[in-house]
Amino acid sequence: MEQVFVIAIDGPAASGKGTLARRLAERLGYAHMDTGALYRAVAHEVLQAGGACGQEDDALRGCAALEHKIQEGLLGVTLSDPILRGDEVAQGASQVAAIPAVRAALIDVQRGFAKYPGPGYAGCVLDGRDIGTVICPEAPVKLFVTADVEIRAQRRMKELQSKGIGATYGAVLADMRTRDERDSGRRVAPLRPAEGSVVLDTTGLSEDEVLAEALRAVERVLDA
């Protein structure tokens, strides 16, 4: 089996990493996995069962439920469910992701995808918060996408408003800062740029400009 070319993308919430990952995968013809959706799926399972996302036992039961769906070949359908994009699920995902046992339970799913993303794919793009540091530290291309927290809060506000969800900028900004602190301060796999990663600050860049910067980083490696 030929070696799969892996692009690892990390970054905080609303930094633009998900949009970049999707566009980059589409441009290169690579497979894509939004690994954050795995944690959202676990959180959704916990909430559906009436559990607490911050409780390890409940979170691990959520992992078991997700693993059952994976065994049934339903991973793609599960991760594409629009319900995972809701704010309650997003909050729960941040909580379950801080539990070491949950992260350990989902490592094999992510690494398995990176090793074999599917027939016909010469490469794959994974985006999350510990792809370059934990999941795929040997990835030839590692990107860390970031932006000023105020700009990220504005982006999240627009996203919520587009869904008809009412929220104040102050509340969204406070929530963003709380999530950043939780993601960067957790004991296992804290959010940080991986060694050798290219940092892309999207604060003043358009989506096309961010994609162009990422493509240049990929081309530098492919042409080396």
Steps between C-alpha positions, in 0.01 A plus 500: 500500500640840401564759770211744536593870491360649820423866565438577868309817586451624855358814652247648742126537445387726212857549378405383152675163516191302402429711194866482400512122549192441283619731223854363509377141477269590211777683310749213542251217458576372850271344759400717795417431864372764739624333818312749713183336368606179676491680834174668403356158419606368841348806669176448308483139613552610861231767480257264330547257788441775756858492623750772588773569245751589770460165676748234389263202534229670296752613239644150462151362450465760225824369346367145510181608324705673229728197459189285447393728215850482352482119503171526314664717233307809602790733584457720192126537553547569870764771455298678230188530718410874525402454865872479583542866404271623779641714780401259779685218328800728439516584870474131586772412251743738670426328831537140382816593310664602828461144636821298437317167471277639224797629303670163535185320381483707180869492403477176303204627296697808392828321436319229306352764271841663451650165406220395267249778417329291235556357152635742244636757744872579486469740792278625778438811706414476868403804703461526875695608804771235542554361150856623455601447861342161582305332220737550207824655632688365196268672250711665227282812514378645829302822513385696805213733417422782739341846520438770760240382748282806433488417130422136574216608727359716219515203265319279749235769550431506126480121494250495786292779346488315167340211690250726668668462839497809716820592683683810616853577390614525862368155581655345189836665570498381862413148387777508239756599762379226734531239225847625408613472861354150531655384171845643566506418870390138501751249633488266200558624143469874566437723201830640373692524171681176417874507451574600142149626432423801281293756692225667296343805664167546325402820683530725197488241222222385271423130459670506159813660645516240777464220246777650286735514801422137587554384143840669497594311817392172341683571175822578685495149644389325181769679297778433752 
